[in-house]
């Protein structure tokens, strides 16, 4: 059967992304209007910010959808170096911005940026390009696995120092997902559990706040006003929404019950306002996006495009699973945003940039014709 090369982007993926983005802007406004009115005297503050970033991110996505993804491979070293430098700048006084006790942002004029988002982008591109060059060497331990774990370790150390343990977890999961997809031997990956698991346990146990999150997850009602508070309020939001929800804008939990409802727990607000129907729709949209991304990866014209698409899909999938798992109290509370939907300019900009790259790869996929 003849193989046909696609010359148009995946419009199903494009429409799915735009729907998720529109839902995100609407829900950010709904979830934040009360708190921003009280704290900032402007209930439209987060709507204007998220709306501006949404417009900018659409432009970035469309530009990158027209730029041949293979060009990214030529600048991979520069992107990695810049990402590490920016992560280091977080700790420089006057440049790093401390919010809620963490140094995760740098201030550039009137704008703020979270360097870890660029680092995720850099890790995916570096691994995709490097592994595609190594070919069968990926099945060796020292050449195929060790270099990527070292780079992951550098990123994780810098990110944990901020501190941002949940982001470090994403880097670990992302790295091993790409390595597994690229064909690395399972025992080469499993052996890293020997050093990584004790280190992970130590990092979590030495921080009293992280330890409380784990113990409160096991029984949130043991300390309902402190360590178990967020989990309980999230469950109350989801439960009170029922099948059809209380209606858009009618959340009760956003009245200072769930802290920062427009961020990590926005899925709970969606459940409260739009009910099971709303949350189910969000999950279906993400599954559709992941399916289209996997299809693009499978039919990519080269290994670089395949691994690049795989990394992008894995990044989105990991964050979606972790965010929803936290909102439903299926895992301990972590600070993982919901792609396209949670408030945050940097995260939105980079996830949309990744979608632009994925759309460009879709233009080059090879499909079997009749």
TILO-882842 format. One record per residue (C-alpha): residue number from 1; chain; x, y, z. Coordinates in Angstrom, 2 decimals. Each point is the difference from the previous one (the first is absolute). Example, Ala and Ser with C-alpha at 12.3 -4.5 7.8 and 13.67 -1.06 7.14 Angstrom:
# residues 2
- 1/A/12.30/-4.50/7.80
- 2/A/1.37/3.44/-0.66
//
This chain:
# residues 370
- 1/A/0.00/0.00/0.00
- 2/A/1.35/3.47/-0.86
- 3/A/1.14/2.32/2.76
- 4/A/-1.37/3.51/-0.16
- 5/A/1.66/3.03/1.60
- 6/A/-2.34/2.40/1.77
- 7/A/0.40/3.66/-0.93
- 8/A/-2.57/1.45/2.38
- 9/A/0.04/0.22/3.77
- 10/A/-2.16/-2.17/2.22
- 11/A/-3.14/2.15/0.29
- 12/A/-1.57/-2.35/2.54
- 13/A/2.96/0.70/2.29
- 14/A/-0.17/3.73/-0.72
- 15/A/-3.72/0.25/0.81
- 16/A/0.45/-2.08/3.16
- 17/A/2.78/2.30/1.21
- 18/A/-2.04/3.14/-0.70
- 19/A/-3.04/-1.41/1.84
- 20/A/2.13/-0.85/3.04
- 21/A/1.54/3.48/-0.13
- 22/A/-3.43/1.68/-0.16
- 23/A/-1.25/-2.09/2.92
- 24/A/3.14/0.92/1.91
- 25/A/-0.42/3.75/-0.44
- 26/A/-3.68/-0.21/1.00
- 27/A/0.72/-2.13/3.07
- 28/A/2.93/2.14/1.13
- 29/A/-2.32/3.00/0.03
- 30/A/-2.76/-1.89/1.76
- 31/A/2.33/-1.45/2.63
- 32/A/1.98/3.19/0.67
- 33/A/-2.56/2.81/-0.24
- 34/A/-0.84/0.09/3.72
- 35/A/3.55/-0.20/1.35
- 36/A/1.38/2.50/-2.52
- 37/A/-2.82/2.42/0.80
- 38/A/0.76/-0.16/3.72
- 39/A/3.80/-0.13/-0.19
- 40/A/0.66/2.12/-3.09
- 41/A/-3.20/2.04/-0.31
- 42/A/-0.40/-1.29/-3.56
- 43/A/-2.04/-3.14/-0.63
- 44/A/1.24/-0.06/-3.61
- 45/A/3.71/0.01/0.96
- 46/A/0.70/-3.68/-0.73
- 47/A/-2.38/0.00/-2.98
- 48/A/1.97/2.82/-1.63
- 49/A/3.32/-1.66/0.78
- 50/A/-1.04/-3.48/-1.15
- 51/A/-1.81/1.44/-3.02
- 52/A/3.10/1.91/-1.08
- 53/A/2.18/-3.08/0.37
- 54/A/-2.61/-2.07/-1.86
- 55/A/0.16/2.35/-2.99
- 56/A/3.81/0.06/0.09
- 57/A/0.19/-3.79/0.36
- 58/A/-2.30/-0.55/-2.98
- 59/A/2.31/2.18/-2.09
- 60/A/3.05/-1.96/1.21
- 61/A/-1.74/-3.29/-0.73
- 62/A/-0.91/1.07/-3.54
- 63/A/3.51/1.27/-0.72
- 64/A/1.63/-3.22/1.24
- 65/A/-2.53/-2.06/-1.96
- 66/A/1.52/1.55/-3.15
- 67/A/3.66/-0.42/1.02
- 68/A/1.48/-3.37/-0.95
- 69/A/0.52/-1.89/3.25
- 70/A/3.38/-1.29/-1.23
- 71/A/1.44/3.50/0.46
- 72/A/-0.41/-0.38/3.76
- 73/A/2.59/-2.76/-0.03
- 74/A/2.67/2.46/-1.16
- 75/A/-0.49/2.19/3.08
- 76/A/-0.44/-2.70/2.62
- 77/A/3.30/0.69/1.82
- 78/A/-0.72/3.72/0.20
- 79/A/-3.51/-0.65/1.34
- 80/A/1.34/-2.33/2.72
- 81/A/2.71/2.48/1.06
- 82/A/-2.48/2.88/0.14
- 83/A/-2.44/-2.08/2.06
- 84/A/2.71/-0.85/2.58
- 85/A/1.19/3.61/0.17
- 86/A/-3.56/1.21/0.61
- 87/A/-0.48/-2.60/2.73
- 88/A/3.15/1.34/1.68
- 89/A/-1.18/3.61/-0.35
- 90/A/-2.97/-0.89/2.21
- 91/A/2.41/0.08/2.96
- 92/A/1.56/3.37/-0.89
- 93/A/-1.31/2.81/2.26
- 94/A/-1.88/2.63/-1.96
- 95/A/-0.73/-2.40/-2.85
- 96/A/-1.61/-2.98/1.71
- 97/A/-3.52/0.64/1.22
- 98/A/-1.19/-1.63/3.22
- 99/A/-3.72/-0.77/0.17
- 100/A/-1.68/-2.04/2.74
- 101/A/3.38/-0.87/1.46
- 102/A/1.47/-1.43/-3.23
- 103/A/2.53/1.34/-2.51
- 104/A/-1.48/-1.35/-3.22
- 105/A/-0.22/3.12/-2.16
- 106/A/2.23/2.66/-1.48
- 107/A/-1.19/3.51/-0.67
- 108/A/0.66/1.46/-3.45
- 109/A/-1.28/3.59/-0.03
- 110/A/-3.74/-0.09/0.68
- 111/A/-0.18/-3.73/-0.82
- 112/A/0.82/-3.08/2.05
- 113/A/1.23/-3.33/-1.34
- 114/A/0.25/-3.48/1.49
- 115/A/3.29/-1.44/-1.37
- 116/A/-1.01/-3.59/0.79
- 117/A/-2.53/0.21/-2.85
- 118/A/2.80/0.75/-2.47
- 119/A/2.03/-2.79/1.60
- 120/A/-2.76/-2.54/-0.76
- 121/A/-0.03/1.25/-3.58
- 122/A/3.82/-0.30/-0.19
- 123/A/0.05/-3.50/1.49
- 124/A/-2.50/-1.31/-2.56
- 125/A/1.83/1.51/-2.99
- 126/A/3.44/-1.10/1.23
- 127/A/-1.08/-3.58/0.64
- 128/A/-1.86/-0.26/-3.30
- 129/A/2.92/1.31/-2.04
- 130/A/2.75/-1.86/1.87
- 131/A/-1.80/-3.36/0.07
- 132/A/-0.89/0.27/-3.70
- 133/A/3.74/0.38/-0.74
- 134/A/1.01/-2.95/2.21
- 135/A/-2.41/-2.46/-1.60
- 136/A/0.73/-3.50/1.42
- 137/A/2.39/1.36/2.64
- 138/A/-3.08/0.92/2.04
- 139/A/-0.07/-3.68/1.02
- 140/A/3.35/0.35/1.75
- 141/A/0.20/1.17/3.61
- 142/A/2.84/2.52/0.09
- 143/A/-0.59/1.59/-3.40
- 144/A/-3.73/-0.53/-0.28
- 145/A/-1.34/0.84/3.46
- 146/A/2.59/1.59/2.29
- 147/A/0.45/3.34/-1.88
- 148/A/-3.73/0.77/0.16
- 149/A/-0.32/-0.93/3.65
- 150/A/2.95/2.32/0.74
- 151/A/-1.70/2.90/-1.80
- 152/A/-3.25/-0.82/1.79
- 153/A/1.91/-0.01/3.28
- 154/A/1.47/3.45/-0.65
- 155/A/-3.46/1.40/-0.72
- 156/A/-1.54/-1.76/3.01
- 157/A/2.65/1.27/2.44
- 158/A/-0.51/3.60/-1.10
- 159/A/-3.78/-0.36/0.10
- 160/A/-0.06/-1.70/3.41
- 161/A/2.10/2.87/1.40
- 162/A/-2.70/2.52/-1.00
- 163/A/-1.80/-2.08/1.47
- 164/A/-2.38/-1.62/-2.49
- 165/A/-0.12/-3.73/0.66
- 166/A/-3.08/-0.63/-2.13
- 167/A/1.76/1.42/-3.06
- 168/A/3.01/-2.23/0.72
- 169/A/-2.33/-3.01/0.03
- 170/A/-1.26/1.01/-3.45
- 171/A/3.59/0.14/-1.30
- 172/A/0.72/-3.51/1.31
- 173/A/-3.18/-1.47/-1.49
- 174/A/0.53/1.83/-3.29
- 175/A/3.60/-1.16/-0.36
- 176/A/-0.77/-3.67/0.62
- 177/A/-3.10/0.10/-2.21
- 178/A/2.03/1.27/-2.96
- 179/A/2.79/-2.51/0.63
- 180/A/-2.51/-2.87/0.18
- 181/A/-1.73/1.18/-3.19
- 182/A/3.36/0.27/-1.76
- 183/A/0.75/-3.67/0.66
- 184/A/2.27/0.09/3.05
- 185/A/0.21/-3.31/1.82
- 186/A/-2.43/-0.24/2.90
- 187/A/2.63/-1.24/2.45
- 188/A/2.23/2.96/-0.95
- 189/A/-2.84/2.25/1.16
- 190/A/-1.09/-2.08/2.98
- 191/A/3.49/-0.04/1.50
- 192/A/-0.23/3.76/0.57
- 193/A/-2.66/-0.66/2.59
- 194/A/2.79/-1.15/2.37
- 195/A/1.55/3.50/0.39
- 196/A/-3.01/2.13/-0.93
- 197/A/-2.58/-1.45/2.38
- 198/A/2.06/0.55/3.20
- 199/A/0.94/3.49/-1.16
- 200/A/-3.63/0.80/-0.74
- 201/A/-1.13/-1.31/3.38
- 202/A/2.72/2.02/1.76
- 203/A/-0.93/3.22/-1.82
- 204/A/-3.66/-0.44/0.94
- 205/A/0.57/-1.13/3.59
- 206/A/2.44/2.77/0.92
- 207/A/-2.60/2.64/-0.89
- 208/A/-2.70/0.14/2.67
- 209/A/-2.46/1.67/-2.40
- 210/A/0.37/-2.78/-2.60
- 211/A/-0.30/-2.66/2.68
- 212/A/-3.23/1.56/1.25
- 213/A/-1.42/-0.13/-3.52
- 214/A/0.64/-3.74/-0.15
- 215/A/-1.48/-0.75/3.43
- 216/A/-3.02/2.24/-0.65
- 217/A/-0.64/-1.80/-3.29
- 218/A/-0.41/-3.27/1.89
- 219/A/-2.60/1.60/2.30
- 220/A/-0.90/3.63/-0.84
- 221/A/-2.64/0.12/2.73
- 222/A/2.62/-0.66/2.70
- 223/A/1.00/3.68/-0.32
- 224/A/-2.86/1.65/-1.94
- 225/A/1.00/3.60/0.70
- 226/A/3.70/-0.26/-0.87
- 227/A/1.80/-2.76/-1.91
- 228/A/-3.20/-1.64/-1.27
- 229/A/-1.80/3.25/-0.80
- 230/A/0.69/0.25/-3.75
- 231/A/-0.84/-3.64/-0.67
- 232/A/-3.29/0.21/1.89
- 233/A/-1.07/3.23/-1.72
- 234/A/0.83/-1.49/-3.40
- 235/A/-2.17/-3.05/0.71
- 236/A/-2.81/2.26/1.23
- 237/A/0.17/1.98/-3.23
- 238/A/-0.11/-3.10/-2.19
- 239/A/-2.75/-1.60/2.05
- 240/A/-2.25/3.05/0.14
- 241/A/0.13/0.34/-3.78
- 242/A/-1.87/-3.23/-0.55
- 243/A/-0.82/-0.96/-3.58
- 244/A/-0.72/3.40/-1.53
- 245/A/1.76/2.39/2.40
- 246/A/-1.14/3.17/1.74
- 247/A/0.39/2.05/-3.16
- 248/A/2.89/2.01/-1.46
- 249/A/1.07/2.66/2.50
- 250/A/-1.98/-1.51/2.89
- 251/A/2.84/-1.72/1.87
- 252/A/-0.09/0.32/3.78
- 253/A/3.51/-1.34/0.58
- 254/A/1.59/2.95/-1.81
- 255/A/-1.19/2.21/2.87
- 256/A/3.37/-0.51/1.73
- 257/A/-0.56/-3.66/0.87
- 258/A/2.41/-1.39/-2.60
- 259/A/3.23/2.06/-0.05
- 260/A/0.88/1.31/-3.50
- 261/A/-2.93/-1.82/-1.67
- 262/A/1.10/1.18/-3.45
- 263/A/3.20/-2.05/0.22
- 264/A/0.61/-3.51/1.29
- 265/A/-3.61/-0.74/1.03
- 266/A/-1.80/1.47/-3.00
- 267/A/-1.21/-3.50/-0.95
- 268/A/-1.95/-0.08/3.28
- 269/A/-1.62/3.35/-0.87
- 270/A/-0.93/-1.39/-3.42
- 271/A/-1.61/-2.97/1.73
- 272/A/-1.93/2.28/2.34
- 273/A/-1.27/2.37/-2.68
- 274/A/-0.37/-2.34/-2.99
- 275/A/-0.47/-3.29/1.85
- 276/A/0.96/-3.48/-1.17
- 277/A/-0.97/0.99/-3.55
- 278/A/2.58/2.80/0.04
- 279/A/2.85/-2.03/1.49
- 280/A/-0.76/-2.95/-2.29
- 281/A/0.11/2.35/-3.01
- 282/A/3.40/1.34/1.09
- 283/A/1.37/-3.53/0.36
- 284/A/-1.37/-1.02/-3.42
- 285/A/1.62/3.06/-1.60
- 286/A/3.36/-0.87/1.55
- 287/A/-0.34/-3.63/-1.12
- 288/A/-0.77/1.23/-3.52
- 289/A/3.09/2.24/0.08
- 290/A/2.19/-2.85/1.24
- 291/A/-1.39/-2.38/-2.61
- 292/A/0.71/2.45/-2.83
- 293/A/3.47/0.60/1.41
- 294/A/0.77/-3.73/0.14
- 295/A/-1.28/-0.37/-3.56
- 296/A/2.34/2.79/-1.12
- 297/A/2.93/-1.64/1.81
- 298/A/-0.71/-3.41/-1.59
- 299/A/-0.18/1.44/-3.52
- 300/A/2.83/2.56/0.36
- 301/A/2.45/-0.11/-2.94
- 302/A/3.12/-0.43/2.17
- 303/A/1.06/-1.05/3.49
- 304/A/0.59/3.61/1.09
- 305/A/-3.59/0.94/-0.84
- 306/A/-1.30/-3.19/1.61
- 307/A/1.86/0.56/3.28
- 308/A/-0.77/3.72/0.02
- 309/A/-3.72/-0.69/-0.36
- 310/A/0.24/-2.76/2.61
- 311/A/1.66/2.34/2.49
- 312/A/-2.59/2.73/-0.54
- 313/A/-2.91/-2.40/0.43
- 314/A/1.64/-1.58/3.07
- 315/A/0.50/3.41/1.60
- 316/A/-3.67/0.95/-0.43
- 317/A/-1.23/-3.43/1.05
- 318/A/2.13/-0.12/3.16
- 319/A/-1.15/3.42/1.13
- 320/A/-3.66/-0.76/-0.70
- 321/A/0.12/-3.26/1.95
- 322/A/1.81/1.58/2.97
- 323/A/-2.27/3.05/0.14
- 324/A/-3.24/-1.97/-0.16
- 325/A/1.36/-2.59/2.45
- 326/A/0.71/2.79/2.49
- 327/A/-3.44/1.59/-0.45
- 328/A/-1.69/-3.36/0.59
- 329/A/2.35/-0.76/2.94
- 330/A/1.34/-3.07/-1.77
- 331/A/3.57/1.08/0.83
- 332/A/1.49/2.46/2.53
- 333/A/-0.35/3.69/-0.83
- 334/A/2.59/1.30/-2.47
- 335/A/0.28/3.32/-1.78
- 336/A/-0.57/-1.22/-3.57
- 337/A/-1.99/2.23/-2.35
- 338/A/-2.63/-1.30/-2.43
- 339/A/1.29/0.71/-3.55
- 340/A/-1.93/2.67/-1.97
- 341/A/-2.37/0.57/2.92
- 342/A/1.83/1.02/3.19
- 343/A/0.98/3.64/0.37
- 344/A/3.63/0.66/-0.89
- 345/A/1.46/1.89/-2.93
- 346/A/3.34/-1.81/-0.35
- 347/A/-1.50/-3.50/0.20
- 348/A/-2.70/0.92/-2.53
- 349/A/2.51/1.55/-2.39
- 350/A/2.28/-3.04/0.01
- 351/A/-2.74/-2.62/-0.24
- 352/A/-1.43/1.87/-2.99
- 353/A/3.48/0.25/-1.52
- 354/A/0.25/-3.77/0.33
- 355/A/-3.37/-0.34/-1.73
- 356/A/1.34/2.11/-2.86
- 357/A/2.92/-2.40/-0.39
- 358/A/-2.37/-2.98/0.13
- 359/A/-2.17/1.58/-2.68
- 360/A/3.04/0.52/-2.19
- 361/A/1.02/-3.65/0.36
- 362/A/-3.56/-0.93/-1.01
- 363/A/0.59/1.73/-3.34
- 364/A/2.78/-2.46/-0.78
- 365/A/-1.58/-3.25/1.16
- 366/A/-0.20/-2.93/-2.35
- 367/A/-3.28/-1.90/-0.24
- 368/A/-0.90/-3.13/-1.94
- 369/A/-2.25/0.72/-2.94
- 370/A/-2.51/-2.29/-1.69
//
